[in-house]
């Protein structure tokens, strides 16, 4: 069975939004972008009982250019 998913992305200021066809999306912060390195931060927000959001965790990933 061949399953294909559509992924759409957009970049505004330093926010990279990746949207999936199942309705979910990820918002990542571009911390650094050079010719040889990309640093992304994924923010994990929790919804509180009162409806507000609280930052739970931040995961940073560094990608380096492959020569």
Secondary structure, 3 states (H helix, E strand, C coil): CCCCCCEEEEEECCEEEEEECCCCEEEEEEEEECCCEEEEEEEEEEECCCCCEEEEEEEEEEEECCC
